[in-house]
């Protein structure tokens, strides 16, 4: 009997914690923007039309607008990440090395951050990269849904050919060999 009396308070605490977690999750879900809404950073229909990726313009951590149009004609790799995402942070040196190696051949890596400008600026200062980091928010992550990221998870990488057509996507961290193979394939393809 005494063992049951000792377990009862622990069980009660577990039930209360589970209820609070469920209520918090329901609250976050209820305030989440609808996936049906067009992301603020994307022009109408920009997410699925061939070449429409070039119409996106996003700010960097300092607020300067950067048009993806600047990289038209290159193989474009868009990596959705955040400073608070450990797998995202772990793969960033791989992307930086790939930009250094494949950039002269016509590849442009771009990090699309789902974070605050201050966090990204601090990250850039501590971890210099060879490719630009642009800012977004939850609406930008929802943009990735149109490119196949139905889980809205990170890291998520979208590969676009020189013609701006979505060529491949990858959910989760990319290994260096897998990234290099994908880049070689896209560089070898004719636009």
NUTORMI-998948 format. One record per atom (N, C-alpha, C): residue number from 1; residue in three letters; x, z, y; atom name. Coordinates in steps of 0.05 Angstrom, whole numbers, m for minus. Last residue first. Layout:
REM residues N
NUM Ala X Z Y CA
...
REM end
This chain:
REM residues 191
191 Unk 411 m1386 479 N
191 Unk 387 m1378 494 CA
191 Unk 364 m1397 491 C
190 Unk 438 m1377 413 N
190 Unk 435 m1394 437 CA
190 Unk 410 m1386 452 C
189 Unk 475 m1322 387 N
189 Unk 449 m1337 390 CA
189 Unk 449 m1354 415 C
188 Unk 520 m1291 393 N
188 Unk 522 m1317 379 CA
188 Unk 498 m1334 382 C
187 Unk 500 m1246 418 N
187 Unk 519 m1263 433 CA
187 Unk 522 m1290 420 C
186 Unk 469 m1225 376 N
186 Unk 456 m1235 401 CA
186 Unk 475 m1252 417 C
185 Unk 510 m1212 339 N
185 Unk 488 m1230 332 CA
185 Unk 475 m1242 357 C
184 Unk 540 m1175 368 N
184 Unk 552 m1200 359 CA
184 Unk 531 m1221 352 C
183 Unk 502 m1134 374 N
183 Unk 512 m1148 398 CA
183 Unk 525 m1175 390 C
182 Unk 495 m1118 321 N
182 Unk 472 m1128 336 CA
182 Unk 482 m1144 361 C
181 Unk 547 m1099 310 N
181 Unk 536 m1121 295 CA
181 Unk 512 m1134 310 C
180 Unk 551 m1056 346 N
180 Unk 569 m1079 349 CA
180 Unk 558 m1103 334 C
179 Unk 512 m1022 325 N
179 Unk 510 m1032 353 CA
179 Unk 527 m1057 356 C
178 Unk 533 m1011 275 N
178 Unk 507 m1024 277 CA
178 Unk 503 m1036 305 C
177 Unk 583 m986 288 N
177 Unk 582 m1011 273 CA
177 Unk 555 m1026 275 C
176 Unk 564 m940 317 N
176 Unk 580 m960 330 CA
176 Unk 580 m986 314 C
175 Unk 495 m924 306 N
175 Unk 523 m921 300 CA
175 Unk 538 m944 313 C
174 Unk 444 m898 348 N
174 Unk 457 m922 337 CA
174 Unk 486 m915 330 C
173 Unk 392 m851 340 N
173 Unk 419 m857 349 CA
173 Unk 429 m882 334 C
172 Unk 324 m878 347 N
172 Unk 344 m859 337 CA
172 Unk 372 m868 346 C
171 Unk 302 m942 337 N
171 Unk 294 m915 344 CA
171 Unk 313 m896 331 C
170 Unk 313 m1005 363 N
170 Unk 323 m985 345 CA
170 Unk 314 m958 355 C
169 Unk 297 m1076 365 N
169 Unk 294 m1048 375 CA
169 Unk 306 m1029 354 C
168 Unk 308 m1143 388 N
168 Unk 310 m1122 367 CA
168 Unk 305 m1095 381 C
167 Unk 292 m1179 427 N
167 Unk 304 m1189 403 CA
167 Unk 305 m1169 381 C
166 Unk 252 m1200 479 N
166 Unk 258 m1177 462 CA
166 Unk 268 m1187 436 C
165 Unk 281 m1247 524 N
165 Unk 262 m1242 502 CA
165 Unk 271 m1217 486 C
164 Unk 318 m1263 560 N
164 Unk 300 m1241 567 CA
164 Unk 279 m1235 546 C
163 Unk 356 m1298 545 N
163 Unk 332 m1310 557 CA
163 Unk 312 m1288 565 C
162 Unk 393 m1268 519 N
162 Unk 401 m1279 545 CA
162 Unk 376 m1290 560 C
161 Unk 353 m1216 488 N
161 Unk 371 m1239 488 CA
161 Unk 376 m1249 517 C
160 Unk 352 m1146 487 N
160 Unk 340 m1170 498 CA
160 Unk 361 m1192 497 C
159 Unk 337 m1087 453 N
159 Unk 357 m1109 457 CA
159 Unk 342 m1134 466 C
158 Unk 326 m1019 463 N
158 Unk 314 m1046 462 CA
158 Unk 335 m1067 469 C
157 Unk 327 m956 434 N
157 Unk 343 m978 446 CA
157 Unk 329 m1004 441 C
156 Unk 318 m888 442 N
156 Unk 305 m913 434 CA
156 Unk 320 m935 449 C
155 Unk 331 m820 421 N
155 Unk 338 m845 436 CA
155 Unk 323 m869 424 C
154 Unk 261 m810 431 N
154 Unk 288 m818 441 CA
154 Unk 309 m807 422 C
153 Unk 193 m833 425 N
153 Unk 215 m815 419 CA
153 Unk 241 m827 430 C
152 Unk 143 m856 421 N
152 Unk 153 m848 447 CA
152 Unk 175 m828 444 C
151 Unk 124 m880 375 N
151 Unk 128 m850 375 CA
151 Unk 135 m839 402 C
150 Unk 126 m934 386 N
150 Unk 100 m921 385 CA
150 Unk 102 m891 385 C
149 Unk 164 m974 409 N
149 Unk 169 m945 406 CA
149 Unk 142 m930 407 C
148 Unk 155 m1028 420 N
148 Unk 156 m1019 392 CA
148 Unk 161 m989 388 C
147 Unk 148 m1043 471 N
147 Unk 171 m1055 458 CA
147 Unk 175 m1043 430 C
146 Unk 107 m1013 489 N
146 Unk 102 m1041 487 CA
146 Unk 125 m1056 472 C
145 Unk 134 m964 491 N
145 Unk 114 m968 471 CA
145 Unk 109 m998 467 C
144 Unk 165 m964 537 N
144 Unk 178 m970 512 CA
144 Unk 159 m974 489 C
143 Unk 129 m945 574 N
143 Unk 136 m974 575 CA
143 Unk 149 m982 548 C
142 Unk 132 m891 565 N
142 Unk 108 m906 555 CA
142 Unk 113 m936 556 C
141 Unk 179 m882 591 N
141 Unk 179 m878 562 CA
141 Unk 155 m893 551 C
140 Unk 160 m889 643 N
140 Unk 180 m908 633 CA
140 Unk 182 m906 602 C
139 Unk 126 m846 648 N
139 Unk 114 m873 650 CA
139 Unk 134 m894 639 C
138 Unk 161 m804 648 N
138 Unk 144 m807 625 CA
138 Unk 132 m835 625 C
137 Unk 212 m839 684 N
137 Unk 197 m814 677 CA
137 Unk 181 m820 652 C
136 Unk 275 m860 708 N
136 Unk 247 m865 702 CA
136 Unk 233 m838 698 C
135 Unk 336 m889 731 N
135 Unk 316 m867 729 CA
135 Unk 288 m877 722 C
134 Unk 396 m913 701 N
134 Unk 374 m916 719 CA
134 Unk 353 m895 712 C
133 Unk 464 m919 697 N
133 Unk 442 m902 688 CA
133 Unk 420 m905 709 C
132 Unk 511 m972 679 N
132 Unk 493 m957 697 CA
132 Unk 472 m941 683 C
131 Unk 573 m961 643 N
131 Unk 548 m975 647 CA
131 Unk 530 m959 665 C
130 Unk 615 m930 628 N
130 Unk 621 m956 638 CA
130 Unk 596 m973 643 C
129 Unk 614 m861 651 N
129 Unk 606 m882 632 CA
129 Unk 613 m909 645 C
128 Unk 636 m794 655 N
128 Unk 636 m821 666 CA
128 Unk 630 m842 644 C
127 Unk 610 m737 653 N
127 Unk 614 m756 631 CA
127 Unk 614 m785 643 C
126 Unk 602 m709 700 N
126 Unk 617 m696 678 CA
126 Unk 625 m715 656 C
125 Unk 574 m744 732 N
125 Unk 598 m732 742 CA
125 Unk 615 m720 720 C
124 Unk 529 m755 699 N
124 Unk 548 m777 706 CA
124 Unk 575 m766 716 C
123 Unk 505 m704 700 N
123 Unk 515 m715 675 CA
123 Unk 536 m737 680 C
122 Unk 491 m700 754 N
122 Unk 509 m681 742 CA
122 Unk 522 m692 717 C
121 Unk 454 m743 755 N
121 Unk 478 m744 772 CA
121 Unk 499 m724 762 C
120 Unk 415 m724 719 N
120 Unk 430 m748 712 CA
120 Unk 456 m750 729 C
119 Unk 396 m679 746 N
119 Unk 408 m676 720 CA
119 Unk 425 m700 713 C
118 Unk 376 m704 793 N
118 Unk 398 m684 795 CA
118 Unk 411 m680 768 C
117 Unk 335 m738 774 N
117 Unk 359 m749 786 CA
117 Unk 382 m729 787 C
116 Unk 310 m718 709 N
116 Unk 310 m715 738 CA
116 Unk 336 m728 750 C
115 Unk 289 m765 658 N
115 Unk 300 m739 667 CA
115 Unk 299 m738 697 C
114 Unk 299 m811 623 N
114 Unk 273 m796 625 CA
114 Unk 281 m768 633 C
113 Unk 339 m866 640 N
113 Unk 336 m837 636 CA
113 Unk 308 m827 641 C
112 Unk 366 m917 610 N
112 Unk 341 m911 625 CA
112 Unk 335 m882 620 C
111 Unk 427 m950 615 N
111 Unk 414 m925 606 CA
111 Unk 389 m921 623 C
110 Unk 447 m1013 596 N
110 Unk 434 m998 617 CA
110 Unk 421 m973 605 C
109 Unk 496 m1063 583 N
109 Unk 483 m1038 574 CA
109 Unk 471 m1025 599 C
108 Unk 504 m1129 578 N
108 Unk 500 m1108 598 CA
108 Unk 484 m1086 586 C
107 Unk 548 m1180 558 N
107 Unk 530 m1159 550 CA
107 Unk 528 m1139 574 C
106 Unk 588 m1221 562 N
106 Unk 561 m1226 571 CA
106 Unk 540 m1205 562 C
105 Unk 640 m1210 552 N
105 Unk 628 m1232 536 CA
105 Unk 599 m1237 544 C
104 Unk 652 m1165 581 N
104 Unk 664 m1190 590 CA
104 Unk 653 m1215 575 C
103 Unk 622 m1127 549 N
103 Unk 614 m1134 576 CA
103 Unk 626 m1161 585 C
102 Unk 645 m1111 501 N
102 Unk 627 m1134 501 CA
102 Unk 618 m1143 529 C
101 Unk 679 m1066 515 N
101 Unk 687 m1087 497 CA
101 Unk 671 m1113 500 C
100 Unk 649 m1035 552 N
100 Unk 676 m1043 558 CA
100 Unk 686 m1067 541 C
99 Unk 602 m1029 522 N
99 Unk 601 m1042 548 CA
99 Unk 629 m1052 556 C
98 Unk 621 m1000 479 N
98 Unk 610 m1026 474 CA
98 Unk 609 m1042 501 C
97 Unk 636 m951 503 N
97 Unk 657 m968 491 CA
97 Unk 647 m997 487 C
96 Unk 583 m936 518 N
96 Unk 604 m940 539 CA
96 Unk 627 m957 528 C
95 Unk 558 m929 469 N
95 Unk 548 m950 487 CA
95 Unk 569 m956 509 C
94 Unk 589 m886 450 N
94 Unk 588 m911 435 CA
94 Unk 579 m934 453 C
93 Unk 577 m846 487 N
93 Unk 604 m857 487 CA
93 Unk 606 m883 471 C
92 Unk 521 m839 473 N
92 Unk 528 m852 498 CA
92 Unk 557 m861 499 C
91 Unk 506 m811 428 N
91 Unk 511 m840 425 CA
91 Unk 521 m853 450 C
90 Unk 500 m758 446 N
90 Unk 521 m764 426 CA
90 Unk 527 m794 424 C
89 Unk 456 m760 479 N
89 Unk 483 m754 491 CA
89 Unk 505 m762 472 C
88 Unk 416 m768 441 N
88 Unk 421 m788 462 CA
88 Unk 449 m784 473 C
87 Unk 418 m722 409 N
87 Unk 426 m748 397 CA
87 Unk 431 m770 418 C
86 Unk 402 m683 451 N
86 Unk 428 m683 439 CA
86 Unk 436 m710 425 C
85 Unk 370 m688 509 N
85 Unk 367 m699 482 CA
85 Unk 395 m701 469 C
84 Unk 374 m675 562 N
84 Unk 367 m654 544 CA
84 Unk 363 m663 515 C
83 Unk 383 m723 588 N
83 Unk 405 m704 586 CA
83 Unk 400 m682 566 C
82 Unk 355 m779 553 N
82 Unk 352 m757 571 CA
82 Unk 376 m738 567 C
81 Unk 339 m850 544 N
81 Unk 353 m825 537 CA
81 Unk 346 m803 558 C
80 Unk 337 m916 523 N
80 Unk 320 m894 534 CA
80 Unk 333 m868 525 C
79 Unk 374 m971 537 N
79 Unk 374 m947 521 CA
79 Unk 359 m925 535 C
78 Unk 375 m1039 534 N
78 Unk 363 m1017 549 CA
78 Unk 361 m993 530 C
77 Unk 417 m1091 540 N
77 Unk 411 m1069 522 CA
77 Unk 401 m1046 538 C
76 Unk 418 m1161 546 N
76 Unk 412 m1136 559 CA
76 Unk 404 m1115 538 C
75 Unk 460 m1213 552 N
75 Unk 447 m1197 532 CA
75 Unk 443 m1170 544 C
74 Unk 448 m1249 614 N
74 Unk 464 m1232 596 CA
74 Unk 447 m1221 573 C
73 Unk 410 m1273 644 N
73 Unk 429 m1290 630 CA
73 Unk 448 m1275 612 C
72 Unk 407 m1222 694 N
72 Unk 394 m1246 681 CA
72 Unk 416 m1263 668 C
71 Unk 422 m1178 721 N
71 Unk 436 m1183 695 CA
71 Unk 423 m1206 680 C
70 Unk 390 m1173 764 N
70 Unk 419 m1176 769 CA
70 Unk 434 m1184 744 C
69 Unk 341 m1159 745 N
69 Unk 345 m1188 751 CA
69 Unk 375 m1193 755 C
68 Unk 336 m1106 749 N
68 Unk 347 m1116 724 CA
68 Unk 353 m1146 726 C
67 Unk 353 m1076 809 N
67 Unk 337 m1096 796 CA
67 Unk 351 m1106 771 C
66 Unk 354 m1013 834 N
66 Unk 370 m1032 818 CA
66 Unk 351 m1051 804 C
65 Unk 353 m972 891 N
65 Unk 338 m990 873 CA
65 Unk 357 m1010 860 C
64 Unk 379 m908 897 N
64 Unk 383 m937 903 CA
64 Unk 369 m954 882 C
63 Unk 377 m855 882 N
63 Unk 353 m867 894 CA
63 Unk 356 m896 902 C
62 Unk 417 m834 853 N
62 Unk 419 m830 881 CA
62 Unk 396 m843 897 C
61 Unk 407 m851 801 N
61 Unk 405 m823 807 CA
61 Unk 406 m816 837 C
60 Unk 371 m913 814 N
60 Unk 392 m898 801 CA
60 Unk 389 m869 809 C
59 Unk 305 m941 804 N
59 Unk 326 m928 820 CA
59 Unk 348 m916 803 C
58 Unk 287 m1007 781 N
58 Unk 287 m978 778 CA
58 Unk 309 m966 795 C
57 Unk 249 m1063 767 N
57 Unk 268 m1051 787 CA
57 Unk 265 m1021 785 C
56 Unk 235 m1118 726 N
56 Unk 235 m1089 730 CA
56 Unk 257 m1082 750 C
55 Unk 238 m1172 715 N
55 Unk 223 m1164 738 CA
55 Unk 223 m1134 744 C
54 Unk 264 m1180 667 N
54 Unk 279 m1184 691 CA
54 Unk 264 m1176 716 C
53 Unk 225 m1175 629 N
53 Unk 242 m1152 633 CA
53 Unk 258 m1155 659 C
52 Unk 202 m1225 622 N
52 Unk 191 m1207 643 CA
52 Unk 207 m1182 647 C
51 Unk 220 m1256 580 N
51 Unk 235 m1257 606 CA
51 Unk 225 m1238 627 C
50 Unk 156 m1259 552 N
50 Unk 184 m1267 550 CA
50 Unk 197 m1269 577 C
49 Unk 115 m1202 562 N
49 Unk 119 m1230 567 CA
49 Unk 149 m1237 565 C
48 Unk 111 m1146 558 N
48 Unk 110 m1163 534 CA
48 Unk 116 m1192 538 C
47 Unk 115 m1119 607 N
47 Unk 127 m1108 583 CA
47 Unk 128 m1127 560 C
46 Unk 89 m1139 650 N
46 Unk 118 m1143 649 CA
46 Unk 129 m1134 622 C
45 Unk 35 m1135 661 N
45 Unk 43 m1152 638 CA
45 Unk 73 m1155 635 C
44 Unk 48 m1115 727 N
44 Unk 28 m1121 706 CA
44 Unk 39 m1141 686 C
43 Unk 113 m1082 731 N
43 Unk 93 m1100 741 CA
43 Unk 73 m1106 720 C
42 Unk 130 m1015 720 N
42 Unk 128 m1041 709 CA
42 Unk 107 m1058 723 C
41 Unk 129 m964 739 N
41 Unk 154 m979 743 CA
41 Unk 152 m1007 732 C
40 Unk 80 m942 723 N
40 Unk 84 m948 751 CA
40 Unk 109 m965 756 C
39 Unk 50 m970 664 N
39 Unk 71 m953 677 CA
39 Unk 76 m962 706 C
38 Unk m19 m974 657 N
38 Unk 5 m990 661 CA
38 Unk 26 m972 675 C
37 Unk m51 m934 609 N
37 Unk m45 m939 636 CA
37 Unk m20 m955 638 C
36 Unk m54 m921 556 N
36 Unk m66 m946 564 CA
36 Unk m60 m953 593 C
35 Unk m33 m871 550 N
35 Unk m16 m893 542 CA
35 Unk m28 m920 550 C
34 Unk m47 m827 603 N
34 Unk m57 m844 582 CA
34 Unk m38 m866 576 C
33 Unk m5 m770 614 N
33 Unk m17 m795 623 CA
33 Unk m26 m812 600 C
32 Unk m24 m704 593 N
32 Unk m7 m728 588 CA
32 Unk m20 m753 599 C
31 Unk m58 m663 593 N
31 Unk m48 m671 619 CA
31 Unk m30 m695 617 C
30 Unk m70 m656 538 N
30 Unk m92 m662 557 CA
30 Unk m82 m672 584 C
29 Unk m20 m642 518 N
29 Unk m32 m667 510 CA
29 Unk m54 m675 529 C
28 Unk m13 m591 542 N
28 Unk 5 m613 548 CA
28 Unk m7 m640 541 C
27 Unk m56 m564 516 N
27 Unk m55 m567 545 CA
27 Unk m37 m589 554 C
26 Unk m41 m567 463 N
26 Unk m66 m580 471 CA
26 Unk m66 m584 502 C
25 Unk 6 m536 466 N
25 Unk 7 m564 458 CA
25 Unk m18 m579 466 C
24 Unk m16 m486 480 N
24 Unk 3 m499 498 CA
24 Unk 5 m529 491 C
23 Unk m48 m476 435 N
23 Unk m60 m478 461 CA
23 Unk m42 m492 480 C
22 Unk m8 m472 395 N
22 Unk m29 m493 393 CA
22 Unk m42 m497 420 C
21 Unk 20 m427 414 N
21 Unk 34 m453 412 CA
21 Unk 14 m476 410 C
20 Unk m19 m388 408 N
20 Unk m9 m394 435 CA
20 Unk 5 m422 435 C
19 Unk m25 m389 352 N
19 Unk m48 m396 370 CA
19 Unk m38 m403 398 C
18 Unk 25 m372 336 N
18 Unk 15 m398 328 CA
18 Unk m8 m407 345 C
17 Unk 26 m320 358 N
17 Unk 46 m340 367 CA
17 Unk 36 m369 360 C
16 Unk m16 m297 328 N
16 Unk m17 m299 357 CA
16 Unk 2 m320 368 C
15 Unk 6 m301 276 N
15 Unk m19 m314 282 CA
15 Unk m22 m318 312 C
14 Unk 52 m268 281 N
14 Unk 54 m296 274 CA
14 Unk 29 m312 281 C
13 Unk 28 m218 292 N
13 Unk 45 m230 312 CA
13 Unk 48 m260 306 C
12 Unk 1 m210 243 N
12 Unk m14 m212 267 CA
12 Unk 2 m225 289 C
11 Unk 45 m206 209 N
11 Unk 26 m228 205 CA
11 Unk 9 m232 230 C
10 Unk 67 m159 227 N
10 Unk 83 m184 229 CA
10 Unk 64 m208 226 C
9 Unk 27 m121 215 N
9 Unk 34 m127 243 CA
9 Unk 50 m153 246 C
8 Unk 27 m128 156 N
8 Unk 3 m134 173 CA
8 Unk 11 m138 202 C
7 Unk 72 m107 132 N
7 Unk 69 m136 135 CA
7 Unk 47 m143 155 C
6 Unk 63 m53 129 N
6 Unk 86 m62 144 CA
6 Unk 84 m92 149 C
5 Unk 18 m50 96 N
5 Unk 17 m39 123 CA
5 Unk 40 m49 141 C
4 Unk 40 m69 48 N
4 Unk 19 m85 62 CA
4 Unk 16 m76 91 C
3 Unk 74 m26 36 N
3 Unk 86 m53 41 CA
3 Unk 65 m70 56 C
2 Unk 39 15 25 N
2 Unk 55 17 49 CA
2 Unk 68 m10 56 C
1 Unk 16 0 m24 N
1 Unk 0 0 0 CA
1 Unk 17 0 25 C
REM end
